[in-house]
Amino acid sequence: MAIRLWMTGGKGWRKGRDIDNVLKPILDFLVHAGLIPDDNHDIVRRITITYSDPPKARDKAFLRVRIHAIKGPADATQP
């Protein structure tokens, strides 16, 4: 499967945060919530993260997640 994350900074987002440090708790939550069976490389073949600054400085930080199946091994290597 492939996981796509869209993150928007804002209130609650620490400036200078390493984006890769945010990934593990999100994946752990997806497993705990039963949305994905596991977060190992046999299950999750692709992860894409996009970060955007907030439209307004006072807006709250926001995360959108999309999980979708990958049809076969060739799909896992495509950008």
Secondary structure, 3 states (H helix, E strand, C coil): CEEEEEEECCECCCCCCCHHHHHHHHHHHHHHCCCCCCCCCCCCCEEEEEEECCCCCCCECEEEEEEECCCCHHHHHCC
